[in-house]
Amino acid sequence: MTRMKSWDAIILGAGIIGLSLARELRRHGASVLVIERGEPGREASYAAAGMLAPWGGDLPLSLQTLAVTSARMYPEFVAEVEDESGDKVDLRDQGAIVFFSEHEHNEVPEGTALLTATELAGLEPCLSANGGVAKLQERSVDPRALARASFHAARHHNVDVASGSQVTEVRREGEGLSIQTTHSHYSAAIVVNCCGAWAGQIKVQGAEACSIPARPVKGQMLSVIPLQRGMLQRVVRAPEVYLVPRSDGRILIGATVEEAGFDKRVDPADIRRLHQQAAKLVPQLAEAKMLEAWAGLRPSTPDDLPILSATEVPGYFVATGHFRNGILLAPITAQLVGQLARGIQPELDISSFSLARFQK
Ligand SMILES: Cc1cc2nc3c(=O)[nH]c(=O)nc-3n(C[C@H](O)[C@H](O)[C@H](O)COP(=O)(O)OP(=O)(O)OC[C@H]3O[C@@H](n4cnc5c(N)ncnc54)[C@H](O)[C@@H]3O)c2cc1C
């Protein structure tokens, strides 16, 4: 057993949510330790496409205010992270071409007109679509670069990081909390569980009601490099598949949505199907060279909404379950859960995202 060191706040999990929150708390003067069982930023946050889509067809209404606010925060959030880390994160501002159909439940946002064929050809000449598309003013970001930069920014602010250390249990200890890991234990006044799809695996001694109903939702995707670089400038979101261009010429094609437990294996048949669907939208993609295929586990909950919440254990908080929108929601989550953890009333109403909704 090693010595017990103490921090103001300990963040469990170094995905984009944990890293953004660590940086936020540190900026408000707290001493912060992040405990990560693997390598920072290598789980769901590494697998994401990076669309910042506050008007996504499948975005629940109750998340709209947080999503729109977070999307607005992004340019400043990225500028600060880039500045503090010295890294670049490829925030793109070209917008998205989104398919709208009566059968899908996504409606064209107010004030947005559908594009004519000529307008679409002027924007994305390689894209084949028979009407029903609109251009939305959305951004995208490279989540791998963002997580790496957020880690460097947090380190720049002297956030401590214990990686390769799996948290097993949270215990009350006097006025504070202690964290048991496979290697050591640590203590703090505030602990925030940001362990994504694994958040429910951390036991809280003597507090059954603190069990977190997080579940993994698998997503597979691939990246390709087309023969003609820069052929696609905007994100394209169609019902079966989406395309996300990066500034280095790659195009990401995603994604499956599967209830497969903690299985992260890639199925070549699924990857082939995604590639074929992408080629129906942009025929040149059929010839594009595949660079990489991967799978990640989106953290979800029984109602597919996040948990941004205090718990019945004083000082123990939860920020997880961001499902398909954790990259988009990272800035607002850091701000609101940061306020909650500091004992300040969050600026936006987050009562619908409390852990208590699962305990009735
Ligand atoms: C294919 C795919 C595409 C996606 N596309 C988008 C998109 O376009 N836009 C968008 O906004 N979102 C997207 N998402 C969703 C987004 O990736 C997630 O919502 C977000 O990354 C969740 O971040 P997180 O920090 O909560 O989880 P994670 O990134 O999974 O981080 C959790 C961390 O906790 C660590 N951990 C777990 N258990 C323990 C433990 N016991 N002890 C210590 N550490 C632990 C893990 O190792 C991990 O590093 C996508 C996801 C997938 C899979």
PDBQT file of the ligand as one rigid body, heavy atoms in Angstrom, charges set to zero:
ROOT
HETATM    1  C1  LIG A 401     -18.246   5.555 -33.883  1.00  0.00    +0.000 C 
HETATM    2  C2  LIG A 401     -18.567   6.733 -33.013  1.00  0.00    +0.000 A 
HETATM    3  C3  LIG A 401     -18.841   7.965 -33.612  1.00  0.00    +0.000 A 
HETATM    4  C4  LIG A 401     -19.127   9.074 -32.808  1.00  0.00    +0.000 A 
HETATM    5  N1  LIG A 401     -19.325  10.286 -33.419  1.00  0.00    +0.000 NA
HETATM    6  C5  LIG A 401     -19.579  11.390 -32.660  1.00  0.00    +0.000 A 
HETATM    7  C6  LIG A 401     -19.733  12.654 -33.279  1.00  0.00    +0.000 A 
HETATM    8  O1  LIG A 401     -19.647  12.792 -34.505  1.00  0.00    +0.000 OA
HETATM    9  N2  LIG A 401     -19.988  13.742 -32.470  1.00  0.00    +0.000 N 
HETATM   10  C7  LIG A 401     -20.093  13.632 -31.111  1.00  0.00    +0.000 A 
HETATM   11  O2  LIG A 401     -20.340  14.639 -30.460  1.00  0.00    +0.000 OA
HETATM   12  N3  LIG A 401     -19.934  12.428 -30.509  1.00  0.00    +0.000 NA
HETATM   13  C8  LIG A 401     -19.687  11.305 -31.234  1.00  0.00    +0.000 A 
HETATM   14  N4  LIG A 401     -19.541  10.083 -30.648  1.00  0.00    +0.000 N 
HETATM   15  C9  LIG A 401     -19.792   9.969 -29.201  1.00  0.00    +0.000 C 
HETATM   16  C10 LIG A 401     -18.580  10.383 -28.394  1.00  0.00    +0.000 C 
HETATM   17  O3  LIG A 401     -17.459   9.691 -28.858  1.00  0.00    +0.000 OA
HETATM   18  C11 LIG A 401     -18.805  10.056 -26.918  1.00  0.00    +0.000 C 
HETATM   19  O4  LIG A 401     -20.056  10.544 -26.465  1.00  0.00    +0.000 OA
HETATM   20  C12 LIG A 401     -17.709  10.720 -26.065  1.00  0.00    +0.000 C 
HETATM   21  O5  LIG A 401     -16.435  10.417 -26.592  1.00  0.00    +0.000 OA
HETATM   22  C13 LIG A 401     -17.807  10.239 -24.634  1.00  0.00    +0.000 C 
HETATM   23  O6  LIG A 401     -16.675  10.733 -23.943  1.00  0.00    +0.000 OA
HETATM   24  P1  LIG A 401     -16.333  10.209 -22.503  1.00  0.00    +0.000 P 
HETATM   25  O7  LIG A 401     -15.162  10.976 -22.030  1.00  0.00    +0.000 OA
HETATM   26  O8  LIG A 401     -17.576  10.188 -21.675  1.00  0.00    +0.000 OA
HETATM   27  O9  LIG A 401     -15.998   8.639 -22.728  1.00  0.00    +0.000 OA
HETATM   28  P2  LIG A 401     -14.618   7.942 -23.180  1.00  0.00    +0.000 P 
HETATM   29  O10 LIG A 401     -13.944   8.695 -24.260  1.00  0.00    +0.000 OA
HETATM   30  O11 LIG A 401     -14.955   6.503 -23.444  1.00  0.00    +0.000 OA
HETATM   31  O12 LIG A 401     -13.712   8.062 -21.879  1.00  0.00    +0.000 OA
HETATM   32  C14 LIG A 401     -13.962   7.313 -20.722  1.00  0.00    +0.000 C 
HETATM   33  C15 LIG A 401     -12.585   7.020 -20.124  1.00  0.00    +0.000 C 
HETATM   34  O13 LIG A 401     -12.745   6.389 -18.851  1.00  0.00    +0.000 OA
HETATM   35  C16 LIG A 401     -11.727   5.410 -18.725  1.00  0.00    +0.000 C 
HETATM   36  N5  LIG A 401     -12.147   4.440 -17.714  1.00  0.00    +0.000 N 
HETATM   37  C17 LIG A 401     -13.171   3.561 -17.803  1.00  0.00    +0.000 A 
HETATM   38  N6  LIG A 401     -13.261   2.833 -16.664  1.00  0.00    +0.000 NA
HETATM   39  C18 LIG A 401     -12.265   3.262 -15.845  1.00  0.00    +0.000 A 
HETATM   40  C19 LIG A 401     -11.845   2.895 -14.531  1.00  0.00    +0.000 A 
HETATM   41  N7  LIG A 401     -12.477   1.952 -13.828  1.00  0.00    +0.000 N 
HETATM   42  N8  LIG A 401     -10.778   3.530 -14.004  1.00  0.00    +0.000 NA
HETATM   43  C20 LIG A 401     -10.128   4.517 -14.698  1.00  0.00    +0.000 A 
HETATM   44  N9  LIG A 401     -10.489   4.893 -15.950  1.00  0.00    +0.000 NA
HETATM   45  C21 LIG A 401     -11.545   4.285 -16.515  1.00  0.00    +0.000 A 
HETATM   46  C22 LIG A 401     -11.626   4.802 -20.114  1.00  0.00    +0.000 C 
HETATM   47  O14 LIG A 401     -10.411   4.113 -20.302  1.00  0.00    +0.000 OA
HETATM   48  C23 LIG A 401     -11.770   6.049 -20.986  1.00  0.00    +0.000 C 
HETATM   49  O15 LIG A 401     -10.528   6.640 -21.304  1.00  0.00    +0.000 OA
HETATM   50  C24 LIG A 401     -19.199   8.953 -31.404  1.00  0.00    +0.000 A 
HETATM   51  C25 LIG A 401     -18.887   7.727 -30.802  1.00  0.00    +0.000 A 
HETATM   52  C26 LIG A 401     -18.576   6.634 -31.601  1.00  0.00    +0.000 A 
HETATM   53  C27 LIG A 401     -18.222   5.328 -30.942  1.00  0.00    +0.000 C 
ENDROOT
TORSDOF 0
